[in-house]
Amino acid sequence: MKNTKRLFAVVNHNLATTCGTMDYDRITDGIVALANHVSATTYEDEFLFDTVGESGEFTLGGLIEGAYWHYTEWHGGMWSSGYGALCALGEVYSPGMGSCEPDNIAYELLGELAAKG
């Protein structure tokens, strides 16, 4: 759980604060690392997705959901890092026929960062 919190904190700091130093590609790499770690780890705390980051802009669950929907729209094809992120996120989040919550902050922040170029 400590590594999950650490990886989340890196992405959260660089995406949800004004003092982040990572660009869009590095944040994408961080999201891939986080998703791969969550996918490979067995958690006994079933509320992990709601509790990690609960006092910030978004929780771990909100980040994963928002990032998944962001990369469905912003990946650059099968060989892009965005598509890799989508695949990694798909290992831990399966929306079925759903869609992103309209007020998902992580989705909005990733979209703003991607639009900057």
C-alpha positions in Angstrom: 0.0 0.0 0.0 2.9 2.3 0.7 4.1 2.1 -2.9 0.6 2.8 -4.2 0.4 5.9 -2.1 3.8 7.0 -3.2 3.0 6.6 -6.9 -0.4 8.3 -6.5 1.3 11.2 -4.7 3.7 11.8 -7.6 0.9 11.9 -10.2 -1.4 13.9 -7.9 1.3 16.5 -7.1 2.2 17.0 -10.8 -1.4 16.9 -12.1 -3.5 18.6 -9.5 -1.2 21.3 -8.2 0.3 24.5 -9.7 3.9 23.5 -8.7 4.1 20.2 -10.6 7.1 19.9 -12.9 6.1 16.9 -15.1 4.8 17.3 -18.6 2.0 15.3 -20.1 4.2 12.5 -21.3 5.8 12.0 -17.9 2.5 12.1 -16.1 1.2 9.5 -18.6 4.2 7.3 -17.6 3.4 7.9 -13.9 -0.2 6.8 -14.5 1.0 3.7 -16.3 3.4 2.8 -13.4 0.6 3.4 -10.9 -1.9 1.3 -12.9 0.6 -1.6 -13.4 1.4 -1.5 -9.7 -2.3 -1.6 -8.6 -2.9 -4.4 -11.1 -0.1 -6.5 -9.8 -0.8 -6.0 -6.1 -3.4 -7.8 -3.9 -5.1 -5.4 -1.5 -6.9 -6.4 1.6 -8.4 -3.0 2.0 -11.5 -3.0 -0.3 -11.8 0.8 0.2 -8.4 1.6 -1.2 -9.7 3.4 -4.3 -11.8 5.7 -2.1 -9.3 6.4 0.7 -6.0 7.1 -1.1 -6.1 10.8 -1.9 -9.4 11.4 -0.2 -8.4 14.8 1.1 -7.1 16.1 -2.3 -8.6 17.0 -5.6 -9.4 13.3 -6.5 -9.0 9.9 -5.0 -7.1 6.9 -6.5 -10.4 5.7 -7.9 -11.2 9.0 -9.4 -7.8 9.3 -11.0 -8.0 5.8 -12.5 -11.5 6.4 -13.8 -10.8 9.9 -15.2 -7.5 8.8 -16.8 -9.2 5.8 -18.4 -11.8 8.0 -20.1 -9.2 10.6 -21.0 -7.0 8.1 -22.8 -10.0 6.7 -24.7 -10.1 10.1 -26.4 -6.5 11.2 -26.4 -4.3 8.2 -27.2 -2.3 8.5 -30.4 -2.8 5.0 -31.8 -1.8 1.5 -30.9 1.9 2.3 -30.4 1.5 5.5 -28.4 2.1 5.9 -24.7 -1.5 7.0 -24.4 -2.7 3.7 -25.7 -0.3 1.9 -23.3 -1.9 3.9 -20.5 -5.3 2.9 -21.6 -4.3 -0.7 -21.6 -2.7 -0.5 -18.2 -5.8 1.3 -16.8 -8.0 -1.3 -18.4 -6.4 -3.9 -16.1 -7.8 -2.2 -13.0 -10.9 -0.4 -14.3 -13.6 -1.9 -16.4 -16.5 0.5 -17.1 -18.7 -1.8 -19.1 -21.2 0.4 -20.9 -20.6 3.4 -18.5 -19.1 6.7 -19.1 -17.0 9.2 -17.1 -18.7 11.1 -14.3 -19.2 14.7 -15.6 -17.3 16.3 -12.7 -14.3 14.0 -12.7 -11.4 16.4 -11.9 -8.6 14.1 -13.1 -10.3 13.8 -16.5 -10.6 17.5 -16.8 -7.0 18.2 -15.7 -5.6 15.6 -18.1 -7.6 17.1 -20.9 -6.3 20.6 -20.2 -2.7 19.4 -20.0 -3.1 17.4 -23.3 -4.6 20.4 -25.0 -1.6 22.5 -24.1 0.5 20.3 -26.3 
